[in-house]
Amino acid sequence: MTVRDLVILPDPRLRATCEPVEAVDDEVRCLLDDMLETMYDAPGIGLAAIQVGIPKRLVVIDLAKEEEEPRPLFLVNPEITWTSEETSVYEEGCLSIPEYYEEVERPARCRVRFLDREGREQELECDGLLATCVQHEVDHLNGVLFIDHISKLKRDRVTKKFAKQARRDGTRLAG
């Protein structure tokens, strides 16, 4: 397993709509393993393939606490098929927008259909943090970031901050 580089805002790849995976094969499983290793290394609780620069509909999630046994969830071609009218608010962050957190309101429950690591069709009913995480990661596959769910003022502020940082880093690299 390899830790891959994360794609960071304002990289335009984060706005790409990801392509479906044709078949769950060894290459896809290897990418899922790399994504899981990258997510654990960051550390985070969810990661979409686009966040490592691969525009495929792949997500890894693990909500296990540090002292708990890992419980990785692999979602290939995930599709949210239902969301509750009831909402909940969680403070969200994103590995592609490091050290920025904001409260986001989303449906409290959702149902997701996906292929598992072996290519078998699954359906999962989610609530609480898992529902938030699934929605956050599926958003990534559609080019949507969690900052798109906050006020325009806050979104513009964080976008400008990361654009400025990217320019500084680019200048440093060129110098």
HELIX and SHEET records of a PDB file:
HELIX    1   1 PRO A   12  ARG A   15  5                                   4    
HELIX    2   2 ASP A   26  ASP A   41  1                                  16    
HELIX    3   3 ALA A   49  VAL A   52  5                                   4    
HELIX    4   4 GLY A  128  LEU A  141  1                                  14    
HELIX    5   5 PHE A  146  HIS A  149  5                                   4    
HELIX    6   6 LYS A  152  ALA A  174  1                                  23    
SHEET    1   A 5 GLY A  46  ALA A  48  0                                        
SHEET    2   A 5 LEU A  58  ILE A  61 -1                                        
SHEET    3   A 5 LEU A  73  THR A  83 -1                                        
SHEET    4   A 5 ARG A 109  LEU A 115 -1                                        
SHEET    5   A 5 GLU A 121  ASP A 127 -1                                        
SHEET    1   B 2 THR A  87  CYS A  94  0                                        
SHEET    2   B 2 ILE A  97  PRO A 107 -1                                        
END                                                                             
